[in-house]
């Protein structure tokens, strides 16, 4: 019995991408063949539009298509051809590549037809070096993501290199995004996509570079389906074959950018992926004729349900036997609920050393993690949640996207955008957020990498959005007591201290570098000073503060000439450079947490000298109470007292706030560069 069901076969056509249409005259100029590198490209020694560029993308072209395979359906095929010119040594890193691949259980995307070549001009002739198979290796990031890595050979100043490759995928939801911009300028970047009428996509464009090509059109295309018909009766069995063409419409998109400037990263921003010129896709629905519409776009409710059932996430929270011994110890020792929470928090930080990797999934089952003593962020924090649950607390995971992973949009549910999990524990009406990856992080504080908007509480009974920034801040204080001699030599003490995230940062640095290297870094920063004695307090203690004390002297900081002594107002220890250098910034400034930097310096004036001039007092504020800078210089009992306090209250500044923020810091830098002038009496 034969049943012809061509529409059923369309289920294989999910995310069909067909490269359609002819290139127009403008883009035809950009057609390049692999291996056809010119002498002119190799002789090029700079890019006229950006003479300081370390490298230049000559072209980057991508396309995605689906090929129909009988008996299997459509397979998505993405191809890329990229060519780059190297000008300087600091551009060598652009010859290092990581190609992401997706997997799920036994299925995985495949990388094929990978080619790479480096071209150098030697004695007027082009010499080629091919990418060797032994230079290609694969790493597993987590249970769903692999990375193929390689580096092009024989890269030097003047080299041109190119790569091309194809990825094959049965994961049709994983439609390739495209980045038109990078950290180096680009001459030409182009991408084509064609989507059949049955599949509705949401498309997201980011960035500020105009397209020179931005076309979409409808094209008629077809696929040939082959059928086998079984015929049988009482005496004879036979088979017959025939084909049928199925026509459908494609919506074809074509984007290109030309002469794209390098994306310049500035301080206080999340990942550049949020702002670089790019196109991304999300399948919204499948609308096959005469069949119910399939809504593909995920919901946070469905993500919560899936995660709670996942063997590498929610299932791990039911393994109570793993922590039963520790539960007994904590219950016997701790007197209050907060003591129990703190003991659980400290226990996990001690038994699971974070390996620096982020994920929402455990690397292995938690028993193996405990035996190994190390793991990723999910290993540590899911273990903490399990322990707190067994201690009787209402503890649940909060999933999020870290600052270097991109913005998490509550209105666009996507499990693939999540790369981190922390613990939310609730006691009565008080809510605590815990992260057990940082050994020196104090209780109920989160590291800066987590300060990225909101996280999603994964709870069957109480799912909700959680604000990640609560009481976190970055506070530093520098106090100096200095004596100035008649010949301009300065001696005295300086005490550096900090709280909250500043304390965690300094303690981590101290632990990682060791006392000697940490002290050497201080000496490099304090040019012109000789350190005589040093002491540290709370550097290896998990609390909310650190202190460094230095006895030091200098004969270089002050200048004495003709009875006058000139001293930098903060002894060359203040802010020296504005972190904001662009004339105009197209993307926001995201500090993550509020900041407060305070200097309180006191100088003993030498006998026989008086103050000739002091910097003027200032009190400058950012609009909408975004921040404040106060500076005062005064004299009292033959002493000069300097107070400088920089406070940034807002953590997010829109691009139209950039000019005011840049000018604000210009004023801070200028004030910290001013001098105190002392004059010899008589």
N, C-alpha and C positions, 0 to 999 in steps of 0.2 A: 504494500500500500504506500503510495507516494503523496506527501503533502508539501506543496510549494509555499514557503514562507519567506519571501525575500525581505519583508519588513523586519522580521526577526534578526536578520543579518545586520541590520543597521545598528544594532546594539554594539557591534564591533567598531563602529565608525566614530565612537566618542572622541571628541576633540580633533576631528579630522582637519589637518592643516595642509593646504595645497598651494604651492607657489604658483600663482597665476599672473597673467598679464606680461606684456613686454616692458623692459626697462625703457624709460623715456630718454631723450637725448642727453639730459643732464647726467643721469646715473650711468649711462653707457660709457662715459669717459672714465668711470671708476672701475671698469671690468679689469680684473687682474688674474693672471694664471699662476698657479703654484710653481715656483722655481724660476720664474721670469723676472729676476731682479736686475735693475739697470745699473750701469756705471754711475750715472748721475745720483742715484740713491746712495750709493756707497761713498761718493765724493762729498756729499752734503756734510757740512761741519756745523751747521746751526739751523734753527728754524726762525725765519725772519719775524714771524708774529710773536715769538717768545724766545729771544736769544739766550735766555738763561735756562731753558728746558734741558733736563738731563736725557730725555728720550722723546720720541715722537711716534704716535700711531699713524702710519701712512694710510692704512685702511683697515677696517674691521667690518666684515660682512657676514650676516647670518640669515638662514632661512629654515623654515620648518615645514615638513610635508608628511603626509601619511601614505604609506604604500599598502595596497590591499594584498593579503596573503590568503590564498584559498584554504579553507578549513580552519583558519585562525582569525581572520578579520583584518582590521587595519592596525598597522604598527607605526607609531610616531617616529619620525626621523628628523633630527636636528643637525645641521651642518654649519660649520664656522670656518672662516679663513681670515687670519689676522697677520699683519706684517708691521714690524716696529723697527725704527732706526734708533741706535744708541749713540748719544753724543758724549756722555760723561760717565765716570765710574759709578756715581750714585744713581745711575739708571740701570745698572746691571740687574737689579732685583726684578725688573719687568720681564726678564727672561725666565723667571721661576713661575710655574703654573700649578694650579689646583683645579681639577675638573670634578664638580660634584656629581654623584650618581645616587639614585634612590633605589631602595630595596624593601621588600616586605616578605618575610619568611623565605621561601625558596625562589621567589621571583626577584629579578633585579634588572636595572637598566644596564645596557652594554655600551662600551666605548670601542669603536672600530675605526679603522682607516686613520689612525693617528700618525701624522707626519710632522717632523720638525727639522728645520735646516738653519744653519748660521752661515752668513756670507761675509767674507772679509776681502778687502782689496790688497793683494800682495804683488808688488812689482808690476802694478798696472793690470793684473789679472784677477778675476773673481775666483776665490777658493771657497769650496763648500765643505761644511761639516754636518753630517746627519745625526739626528737624535738616535742614540743607541737604545735598544730594548732594555739593557741592563740599567739604564738611567730612569726607567719608569717603574714606579711602585705604587701600591695602594694602601690606604689607611682607612680604618673603620672609625667614624666619629661617634655613632651611636647605632641603635638597632635598625634605624631606617636610612642612615646616610653613610655613604662611602665617599672617599676622595682619591682620585688618581693624581699623583704628583710627579713632576719631572722638571728638569732645568735644561735649557738649550746649551750645547757645548761651545767652547772657545769664544765666549763673549768678550769683546774688548771695545775700547772707544773707536767708533767708526763702523762697528758691525751693523748689519741688517739681519734680522731673523724673521722667520715666519712659521706658523703652525697651521695645520688644518686637521679637523677630526669630525667624526659623526657619532652621535649617540642614538641608540635605538631604545624605544621605551614602550612598554605595554601599560604604563601608568599614565593614562591620558589626562588625568587631572593636573599632571606636572608639566604644564605647558611652559616652555622656556620664556623667561623674561629677557630683556635686552637692555644693556647699559651702553649709552652713547658716549659717556664721558668717563674720564679717569683722572688720576693724579698727574698725568702728562697731557699735553695738547694732542688733538686728533684732527687729521686732515679730512677724513671721511668715515662715517659710520652709518650702516644701512641694515634694515631688517624688514622682511616680508612675512606676512602671515595671511592665511585664508581659512575661513571658518564656515562649515556647512550650515545651512539654514536651520537645521534641527537643534543646534546647540547655541545657547545664549550665554555670552560671556560678559562679565564685568571687566572693564579695562581701566587700569590706573596709570596715569602719566605723572611723573615727578620731574622736577628740575626747572630751569629757567632759560635754557638754550632754545632758540627758535628752530623749528624744523624747516629745511629747504624743500623737503618732500613730505607731505602729509595727505595721503590719498586713501580713499576707500571706494570700492565699487563692487557691484554684484556681477558674478560670472556664472555661467551655466557650465557644470562639469558632470561627469558620470563615472560610475564604477561598473565593471562587468562581473556579474555573479554567475557562478557555474553550479549546475544542479545535476544530481544523479537520481534517476527514476527507476525504481524496482518494479518489474512486471512479473507476475507469477499466476499460474493457473494449476490445474490438477496435474498436468503433464510436463509443463515447460516453465523454467525460470530464466529471466533475461533482465539486462540493465540497459538503459539508454541515458545519454548525456545531452544537455543543451545549456545554452547561456542566455542571460537576460541582462540588458543594460538598464540601470536605474539612474535617472537623471535627478539632480538636485542643484540648488543654488549655493554658491559660495560668496560670503562677504570677504573680500580681499582687502587687506590693509598693507600699506607701504609707507615706511617712515625712513627719513634720512636727515642727518645733520652734517654740516660742513664747517671746517675751520673752528672746531670746538676748543675753547680754552681749557687749560688744566683746571681741575677742581682743587682749590686751595683750602686745606683744612686749617682752621683756626682753633685756639683753645675754647673750651666750654661748648662743645657740641656733642651730640650723640653720633652714631655711626653715619658716615658720609652717604651710605646707601639711602638714607631718608631724603637726600637732597640732590644727589647726582641725577642728571638727565637719564630717564629710564622709562620703560614700558613694562607693566606686569599684567597678568591675566588671572581671572578667577571664573571658573565655570559656574554659572548660576542655575541653569536648568537644561534638561533634555526634552525636546518637544517633537516627538515622532508622530506623524499622522495616525489618527485612529487609535492612539494609545494615550493613557493618562500622562500628564506632564510630570516629569521627575524633577523635583527641586533638589539640586545638588549642593547648593551653598549650605554650609554647616550652620548649626545654631549652637550657642553656648550650652544649652541644655543637653544637646546630643554629645557635645565634646565632654561635658561632665560625666554623662552616662558611660561613654566609651572609656574614659580614663579610669573610672572606678572599677571597671571590669578588666582592665588591661593587666596582664600578668607581670609586667615590668613597672607597674605604677600602683593601682589600687589594691591588687591582690597582695602586694608586699605588706600592706598595712594590717593584714590579718594573721601574720606569723608571730603570734604572741610568745611562743616558746623561746624565741631568740633572745628575749630580754627579761625572762622571768627571774633570773638570778639578780639582775640589777634592780628590778622592781622591788624585790625583797630588801635589798640593801638600802635603797633610798627611803622606803617606807619606815625602816627601822631607825634611820638616822635623822631625817628631816623632820622639823617640828611644824612648819607652816607650808601651805600650798606653794608660796613663792620659793621657799627653800627647795622644794621638790623640783620645781621647774628649773631652777638654777643648777641643781645637781644633775638633772637629766641633760641639760644643755652642755655642761662641762664634760660629762661622760662621753657624749658623742664626739665632741671636739677632740678629746684625747684618744679615742679608739679608732676614729676614721680620719686619716690625713687626706685633705683635699688634694687631688692631682692636677688641679687647674682647669679641668674640663667642665663644661656646663651642659646640662641636659635635664629633661623632665623624667627620663627613664633611668632605672638602675643599670649599671654596666653588667651586673650579674645578680644572682639572688643575694639577699642581704646576709645570709649565713657565710657565703664566700667572701663578701666584703669585710665582715668582721674578722674572718680568719686572715685575710690579706692585710688588713689595717689601713687601707687606702681606697679611694674611690672618687667618683665625680660628685657634683653638687646634689644630684638626686639621691645618691647612695647615703650621703650624710644626713640630708634633711628628711628623707622618708623614714630613715631609722629613728631620727628624733621624734617624728610624729608618732610612729609606732610605740616608742617608749612612753611618751606622754599619754597616749590613749590608754595604755596598760596601767598607768598610774592614776587613771580616773578622770583625766582632763578632757575637755572638749577641744580636740586638736585636729586640724585639717590642713591639707596642702593648699598653697596659693601659687598658681602658675603665672609666669610673667615672661616678658621679653627684656633681656638686659640692654643697657644703653648701646652696646656695640652690635646688637642684633637687629635693631630697628624698632620702629614705633608699633605698639599694639593698639589696633583700632577696635574699640568695643563694638562698633557697628559692623565690623567685618570679621566674623568668627572664623578662625583658622588655627588648627592645631599645629600646623607646620611653622607658625610664627612664634611658638612658645619654645623657650630654650632653658628655662630655669624654674626651680620650685623652692619655696621657702615654707616655713611652718607658721600657721596662725593658731594660737592657743587662747582660749577665752576662759576667764575666771570671773564669775558674776557679770558685772557690766564692763570689766576691764579687758581690753584686747591687746595681746602681745604679738609681735612679729619677730621671729627668730630665724637666724641663718647660722648653721653650725660649720660653715666652711672656713671661717677666719678664726684662728686660735686666739688672737689678741683682741677680738671684737668683744666689747662689753655687752651684757645681757640686754635684750630688747632694743638692739640697734641693727641697722642693715648697712651693708657696704654700698659705696657709691654706685657700683655697677647695677644695683637694683633700682636706683632712683630714676625710673622711666615711666612715670604716670601711674597707672593702676595695674593691679594684678587681679586674677579671677580666682575666687575661693571655690575649690572643688569639694562640694558638699551636697549630699543627697537631700538634706533637709533645709539647708540655708545657703544656697548659692548666691553670690553677690560680688560686686566690685569692691576692691579694697584699695584705698589710697596708700601708696608705698612710702611716701614722705610724710613723716609725722613730727618727731622731735629731733631728727638728725640735723647736725650742723657741723661746721668746720671752724673751730675757734682756736686762734693762736695768740700768745702774749709774749712779748720780749721786753724784759726789764733790765736796764743797765745803770750801774753806778760807776761813774768815771771821774778821774782826776787828771787835770791838764797841767803840765809843768811849764815853766817859763820858756823852755827850748822847744815846746810843741809835742813832747812825748806824752802819750796817753796811757794810763794804767787803770785797771778796774775789773769789774765782774759783769758778766751777762748771764741772765737766766732765761732760757727758752722753756715755754710750757704750752700745753695745748690740751684740749678736751675733745670728747666724742670722736668723730671720724678723723680729725687731725691726729689724735692720740693713736688710733689704730694704724694709720698710715706710717707714722714715725716708728712705732714699735715693730711693725712688720719689716720696715727697712732695717732697723737695728738688728733684728733677729736674723734676717737674710744675709746681711753684709758682714755682721760681726762688729765688735766694738772698734777694732783698729780701722777697718775700711770705712765705717760710719764716721769716725773722727776725721779721717783723711778727706772725706767729702765736705765736712764742715770747714776744714782748713782751705780747701779750694774755693769755697764760696766766700770766705772771709779773707780776701786778699789784703795783704798789708798788715795782718795781725799775727802775732806770735802767741800761741796758747801755752800757758805755764802750768795750769792745773785744770782738771776736769772731773766732774762727778755726774752720775746719772741716777735718777730715781724713778721707780715704777716702770722701767723699760721692759722688764720681763714678767710683769704682773698684769693679770687681766683685770683692769679697772678702767676708769674713764678719764685718766689724766697721765701725763708724762712730764718729766722735768729734766733739763740739762743745765748744768752750772759750769761756767768757764771763768777762770782767772786768766787775763791776757793783757798784752801791752803792744804798743805800736809807736814807731817813730816816723811812720810814713803817712798816716791818715791826716794829720794836721800839717799845715805848712806855716812856717814862721819866717817872717821877712820884715826887716826895718821896724821892729817893734810892734808888728801886727801878727796875729795868729788867725788862720782861716781853717775852719772845721766844717766838714759836711754835717748837715743837721742831724743825720742818723748814722754817722760814722761809716758811711758807705754800705750800711746794712739794710737800707730801705728798698722799696721797689725801684728798679732801674729801667725797666722796659715795659711799654704798653703791650699787653697781650693781644690787643686788637689793632691790626695793621692795615686791613683792607680799607679802601676809600668807601666802598659800599658793600654791605653783606646781604646776600639774597636769602639767607637762611637764619633761623633764630639762634640766639645765645641761650644755651641750656646749662646752667650751673649744676643742676642736680640737687644741691643742698645750699642753705644760706651760709654766708661767710662773714667772719669777723676777725680782722687782723689789727692788733694793738701794739704800739711801741710806747714805752714809758721810760725815757732816758733822762738821767740827771748828771750834770757836769759840774765839777768843782772848778771854779775860776782860779787861776794862779794868783798868788799875791802880787800886788803891783799892777794888775791888769783890770780893766773894766770892759763892759760890753759896748762895742762900737755900733753893732747892728744885729738885729735878729730877724728871721723871716716873719712876715706878717701872718696873723691868725686868719684861718679860713674856715668856713662852714658851708659845704656844698652838698646839695641833695639832688638825687635823681627824681624824675617825674613820678608821680603816683606812689610816693614813699618807697620807691624801689631800692634806694640805698642812700648812704650818707658818708661824707668824709669830713672829719673834724681834725683840725691841726691847730695847736697852740704852742707858743714859745713865750716863756716868762722868766723873770729872775726873782730870787728870794734868798736872802742871807748868803750873798756871794756865790750863789748856785744858779745854773740855768736848767730849767725844767721843760722838757719837750714831751708833748703828748700827741700822738698820731693814731687816729682810730678810723679804720675803713670798715664799713658795714654794708653788706649786700643782703637785703631782705627778700627780694624777689628771686626766684630761681629760673624764670623764663622771660626772655626779652624778645619781642617780635622784631623782624627786620627793620621796621620803621622806628624802633627805639635805638638802633645801633649807633647813629650819629651822636646821640646824647650820651650813650654809654662810653663810646670811644673818647669823647671830650672829657667826660668825668675822670677817666683813667689818665688822660693827658695831664689834667690838673694835679692828680696824685703824684705822678712821676716827676712833674716839674717842681712840686713842693719838696719832695724827698731829695731833689738834687741841689736845693739851695744851701747856703752856707751861713754859719755863725761867724761873726768877725769880732775878735777881741783886740783891744788897743792898750799898749803899755802906758801907764800913767806918767805924766810929767815929760 
